[in-house]
């Protein structure tokens, strides 16, 4: 029985994923003159025996979930190279395989056979998104699927953690503030006209 317990414990330690797909979080201000756009990187947290593994390919599919506030929809642009994290496959472009704007689906290039060594905080792709003009709220970016394989095309065990995107409403002045601003502008205009008349009449001292 003790041998069995030790074997199960060892097996569980080995089966725990040392690779985690992650997505950056972001806080943006709502755009009142057009759609609010942004982008975040998909990257890997890696530790344990998987560090240094030779990687043949990866694929990741990202969706929007739990949309709240006034946000009516989230649309995605093409998957692209990571911006803030070092690219795991720096010599080739990310393959964009999304069939529509409701998802971001990217993968390593099918033609890249460099088999780079896996490292922590390795960037995979950049996910770009758009929210209609003036809308604010939160939504989650979640993984629908992920695959990462070693140089023998053996799929490696992995986990995934999504993120939250927050779009803050643009500050709108209170009515009293608007009245005060208008009053100051009007007063400035009156003073400017009086100053010009005084200069014209030669009565400015």
Secondary structure, DSSP 8 states (H G I E B T S, - for coil): -HHHHHHHHHHHHHHS-SEEEEE--EEEE--SSS-EEEEEEEEEEE-GGGTT-BEEEEEEEEEEES--TT---EEE---B--SSS-BTTTTS--EE--SSTT-EEEE--TT-----B--TTEEEEEEEEEE-TT--EEEEEEEEEEEEEETT--B---EEE-EEEEEE------HHHHHHHHHHHHHHHHHHHHHHHHHHHT---
